[in-house]
Amino acid sequence: MIPHSRPTLGPEEKKAIEEVLVSGQIAQGKKVIELERKFCAFTGRRYAVAMSSGTSAIQLTLLALQIGKGDEVILPSYTCTALLYAIDAAGARPILADIDEGDFNLSISEVRKKLRHRTKAILVPHAFGRAAQIEKLSDFKVPILEDGTQALGAKVGGKRVGSFGMASIFSFYATKMMTTGEGGMVLTDSPRLAQRLHDMRDYDKKEDYRFRTNSKMTDLEAAMGVEQLKKLPRFIRRRRKIAAQYNEALRESELNPPVEDSQRSHVYYRYVVRVPRRAKEWMRRMTGEGIEVKSPVYKPLHQYLGLSDSSFPVTAQAIKESFSIPIYPSLSDNECDKVCQSLQAGIHEPHAKEVLTLAPVNAIG
């Protein structure tokens, strides 16, 4: 079985972890500081605060900004539940918005409808590797919190994802753009916010009593992260090469491949295909051929909150029509060829040409 996702690790990560073990400093230490410094250099931010997870990073950022009970945070319904849990843990109220028909990112017009005097932040995940319309969202004059996890390395104009907004958050879970096993990061240009986050992630040896947690990253994780960050440009090149092969496989079947927007680049954390009316059938067939495919979002957030699909029509359609195929740096050429062959075989089935489309990437791929 070709797995849908897997980490890409090598001898460099093993050596880095062994060096930490030999040093005896396995908890938060110099390696964490090194990763924070290098992450700032990569994104152009002034301050970085490493965390135990992306979820903790979001929760503590909200609390550090004093966003809590009675406050509202806008976010898309078509995203990971971690964002919902983090907002709930901070005591704020999630306000869900629908996504854009073009690329699964937050819809500007839908966000505009959700804005109220209680809106204290817009939480903006960059969906599946393509940068969201972050500059237009910034025009609303509401604090922007980026979740750049899935688009680490992507750009909006000439600026990298993670360099926008009051703060930006990243997860380094095993199958993300880069990994530390678990772990997360908050980036900001605000010294005050950075100081608050440094204080809140560690409860030990404090003179006063206030809300604090144990949300630190270990040096073992950070050592892996330093090596992964070095490899990130190569990882992105490999992802884009695989995406180009998928595009070519579909082009040969008289289908239009995705076209990237020159102002909002794509690093292909996921390659998402839309199949009106037959997504489940495609998923069953490809799985039967030894290729693991998945829904890119397990369940939209509005369904967890008991809200109607009719209020989120684009999200509801995406859930029914979309599935994600394997794409990651350690996917071999032979595995990529097998996925391409499976796509082409499915396209040539009766009536398939009438129903298979790529998620437009003005486009997402």
C-alpha positions in Angstrom: 0.0 0.0 0.0 1.3 3.5 -0.9 0.5 5.5 2.2 -1.4 8.8 1.9 1.2 10.5 4.1 4.6 9.8 5.7 7.4 11.8 7.1 10.7 12.2 5.2 13.6 11.5 7.5 17.2 10.7 7.0 20.6 10.1 8.7 20.9 13.9 9.4 17.9 13.8 11.8 19.3 10.7 13.5 22.7 12.2 14.0 21.2 15.4 15.4 19.1 13.5 17.9 22.0 11.4 19.0 24.1 14.5 19.6 21.4 15.8 21.9 21.2 12.5 23.8 25.0 12.6 24.3 24.8 16.2 25.5 22.4 15.3 28.3 20.3 18.4 27.6 17.1 16.7 26.2 14.5 19.2 27.5 14.1 22.8 26.2 17.6 24.2 25.7 20.0 25.5 23.1 18.5 23.5 20.2 15.1 25.1 20.8 16.7 28.6 20.7 18.6 27.6 17.5 15.4 26.4 15.8 13.5 29.6 16.8 16.3 31.8 15.4 16.5 29.9 12.1 12.7 29.9 11.8 12.8 33.7 12.1 15.4 33.9 9.5 13.4 31.7 7.1 10.2 33.7 7.5 11.5 37.2 8.1 9.8 37.5 11.5 11.5 39.1 14.5 10.5 36.6 17.3 9.7 32.9 17.5 8.4 30.9 20.4 8.6 27.1 20.1 5.7 25.1 21.6 4.7 21.5 22.3 2.1 21.5 19.5 0.4 23.7 17.0 -2.8 23.5 19.0 -1.0 24.9 22.1 0.5 27.6 19.9 -3.0 28.8 18.9 -4.5 28.6 22.3 -1.7 30.4 24.1 -1.6 33.1 21.3 -5.3 33.8 21.8 -4.8 34.0 25.6 -1.7 36.2 25.3 -3.8 38.6 23.1 -6.5 38.5 25.9 -9.0 36.9 23.5 -11.4 34.9 25.6 -14.9 34.8 27.0 -17.4 36.9 25.0 -14.9 37.3 22.1 -15.4 35.9 18.6 -12.8 34.4 16.3 -13.6 33.8 12.6 -12.2 30.7 10.9 -13.2 28.4 8.0 -15.4 25.4 8.5 -13.3 23.4 6.0 -10.3 22.9 8.2 -8.7 20.7 11.0 -10.5 20.4 14.3 -7.4 21.5 16.2 -8.3 25.1 15.4 -11.7 24.7 17.0 -10.3 23.0 20.1 -7.8 25.8 20.6 -10.4 28.5 20.4 -12.7 26.6 22.8 -9.8 26.1 25.2 -9.2 29.9 25.2 -12.8 30.4 26.1 -13.6 32.4 22.9 -16.5 31.7 20.5 -15.7 30.2 17.0 -17.5 31.9 14.1 -17.4 29.7 11.1 -17.2 31.0 7.5 -17.5 29.3 4.2 -14.6 28.8 1.8 -13.8 30.2 -1.7 -15.0 28.1 -4.6 -11.6 28.4 -6.2 -9.1 27.1 -3.7 -10.6 25.9 -0.3 -9.3 29.0 1.5 -11.4 31.5 3.5 -13.9 33.4 1.3 -13.4 37.1 1.6 -17.1 37.8 1.1 -18.1 35.3 3.7 -15.7 36.7 6.3 -17.2 40.1 5.6 -20.6 38.8 6.5 -19.4 37.4 9.8 -17.7 40.5 11.1 -19.2 42.0 14.3 -18.1 44.2 17.1 -17.1 41.1 19.1 -14.8 39.9 16.4 -11.3 39.9 17.9 -9.3 37.9 15.4 -9.5 36.1 12.1 -7.7 32.7 12.1 -6.5 32.0 8.6 -5.2 28.6 7.7 -3.5 28.4 4.3 -5.3 25.4 2.8 -3.4 22.4 1.5 -0.3 24.3 0.5 -1.7 27.3 -1.3 -1.5 30.7 0.3 -4.8 32.3 1.3 -5.8 35.9 0.3 -4.1 37.1 3.4 -3.6 40.7 2.2 -7.3 41.2 1.5 -8.2 39.7 4.8 -5.9 42.2 6.5 -7.9 45.0 5.0 -10.7 44.2 7.5 -8.5 45.8 10.3 -9.1 42.8 12.6 -6.0 41.1 14.0 -4.9 38.2 11.7 -3.6 35.0 13.1 -2.1 32.9 10.3 -2.0 29.1 10.5 0.8 28.6 8.0 1.3 24.9 8.7 0.2 23.5 5.3 1.9 26.3 3.3 5.3 26.7 4.9 7.5 28.0 2.2 4.7 29.4 0.0 4.6 33.1 -0.8 2.1 35.9 -1.2 3.8 38.3 -3.6 7.3 38.3 -2.4 6.6 37.6 1.2 6.6 34.1 2.8 3.6 32.6 4.5 4.1 33.3 8.2 5.2 36.9 7.8 1.7 38.4 7.9 -0.6 39.3 10.7 -0.3 39.8 14.5 1.1 36.3 14.8 1.5 33.2 12.7 1.3 29.6 14.0 2.8 26.4 12.7 2.4 22.7 13.6 5.3 20.3 13.1 3.3 17.1 13.4 4.8 14.0 11.8 3.3 14.5 8.3 3.4 18.3 8.0 5.7 20.3 5.6 8.5 19.7 8.1 8.3 17.7 11.3 9.7 17.5 14.8 7.4 14.6 15.6 5.1 16.8 17.6 5.6 20.5 18.2 4.7 23.9 17.1 5.8 27.5 16.7 4.4 31.0 17.1 6.0 33.9 15.1 5.4 37.6 15.7 7.0 41.0 15.3 5.7 42.1 18.7 8.2 41.9 21.5 5.4 42.2 24.1 3.5 39.2 22.6 6.6 37.2 22.3 7.4 37.9 26.0 4.0 36.8 27.1 4.2 33.6 25.1 7.6 32.8 26.5 6.2 33.3 30.0 3.0 31.2 29.4 4.7 28.2 27.9 6.6 27.4 31.1 5.2 27.5 34.7 8.4 26.7 36.6 10.3 29.1 38.8 8.0 32.2 38.6 7.7 34.9 41.2 4.0 35.5 40.7 0.9 33.3 40.0 -1.0 33.6 36.7 -2.1 31.3 34.0 0.8 29.3 32.6 1.3 25.9 31.1 3.9 23.3 30.3 3.9 23.8 26.5 7.6 23.6 25.8 9.4 21.9 22.9 12.2 19.6 23.7 15.8 19.8 22.3 15.3 16.4 20.9 12.4 17.7 18.8 14.2 21.0 17.9 17.3 19.1 16.7 15.1 17.3 14.2 13.4 20.5 13.3 16.7 22.3 12.5 17.6 19.5 10.0 14.1 19.5 8.5 14.2 23.2 8.0 17.5 22.9 6.1 15.8 20.4 3.8 12.5 22.3 3.3 13.5 23.9 0.0 14.3 20.5 -1.4 11.1 19.1 0.1 9.1 21.8 -1.7 10.9 21.1 -5.0 10.0 17.4 -4.8 6.4 18.1 -3.9 6.1 20.5 -6.9 7.7 17.9 -9.2 5.2 15.2 -8.1 2.4 17.7 -8.6 3.6 18.4 -12.1 3.6 14.7 -12.9 0.0 14.4 -11.7 -1.0 17.5 -13.7 0.6 15.9 -16.8 -1.2 12.6 -16.2 -4.5 14.4 -16.1 -3.6 16.7 -19.0 -3.1 13.7 -21.2 -6.6 12.7 -20.4 -7.9 15.9 -22.0 -8.4 17.6 -18.6 -7.1 21.0 -17.7 -4.4 20.9 -15.0 -4.4 23.5 -12.2 -2.9 26.8 -12.9 -1.1 28.6 -10.1 -1.7 32.2 -9.3 1.6 34.1 -9.6 0.7 36.2 -6.6 -0.1 33.2 -4.3 2.1 30.3 -4.7 1.5 26.6 -3.9 3.8 24.1 -2.1 1.4 21.1 -2.5 1.0 19.9 1.0 -1.9 18.1 -0.4 -3.0 17.3 -4.0 -6.7 17.5 -4.0 -8.9 16.2 -6.8 -12.6 17.0 -7.2 -14.9 14.3 -8.6 -18.6 15.5 -8.7 -20.9 12.7 -7.7 -18.3 9.9 -7.6 -15.6 10.8 -5.1 -16.4 7.8 -2.9 -16.2 5.5 -5.9 -12.8 6.8 -6.9 -11.5 6.5 -3.3 -12.7 2.9 -3.1 -11.1 2.0 -6.4 -7.7 3.6 -5.8 -7.6 2.1 -2.3 -8.3 -1.3 -3.8 -5.3 -0.7 -6.1 -3.0 -0.2 -3.2 -3.1 3.6 -3.1 -4.3 5.2 0.2 -6.5 8.2 -0.5 -8.3 10.3 2.0 -10.8 13.1 2.4 -8.6 16.2 2.8 -10.8 17.3 5.8 -12.3 14.5 7.9 -15.4 16.4 8.9 -16.2 20.2 8.5 -16.4 22.2 11.7 -19.9 23.3 11.2 -21.1 19.7 11.4 -19.4 19.3 14.8 -21.3 22.4 16.0 -24.6 21.1 14.6 -24.9 23.8 11.9 -26.7 23.2 8.6 -24.8 22.3 5.4 -27.0 24.9 3.7 -25.2 27.7 5.5 -21.9 26.5 4.2 -22.7 25.3 0.6 -19.1 25.4 -0.8 -17.7 23.5 2.2 -20.5 21.0 1.9 -19.8 20.5 -1.8 -16.1 20.1 -1.1 -16.7 17.4 1.4 -18.7 15.4 -1.1 -16.5 15.9 -4.1 -12.9 16.0 -2.9 -10.2 13.5 -2.1 -6.5 13.8 -1.6 -3.9 11.5 -3.2 -0.3 10.8 -1.9 2.2 13.6 -2.3 5.3 14.0 0.0 9.0 14.2 -0.6 9.8 10.5 0.1 7.2 9.3 -2.4 9.3 7.3 -4.9 9.2 7.7 -8.7 7.7 4.2 -9.0 5.0 5.1 -6.5 4.3 8.3 -8.3 4.0 6.5 -11.6 1.6 4.0 -10.0 -0.7 6.9 -8.8 -0.5 8.5 -12.3 -1.5 5.1 -13.9 -4.4 4.8 -11.5 -5.7 8.3 -12.3 -5.4 7.7 -16.0 -7.2 4.3 -15.8 -10.0 5.9 -13.8 -10.4 8.7 -16.3 -10.8 6.3 -19.2 -13.6 4.4 -17.4 -17.1 5.0 -19.0 -18.5 8.5 -18.2 -15.4 9.4 -16.1 -14.5 12.3 -18.4 -17.8 13.8 -17.7 -17.3 14.0 -13.9 -13.6 14.3 -13.1 -12.2 17.8 -12.5 -9.3 19.2 -10.6 -9.9 21.6 -7.8 -9.2 24.9 -9.6 -6.0 26.4 -8.4 -6.3 29.6 -9.5 -6.1 27.0 -8.2 -5.3 24.4 -5.7 -3.7 21.1 -6.7 
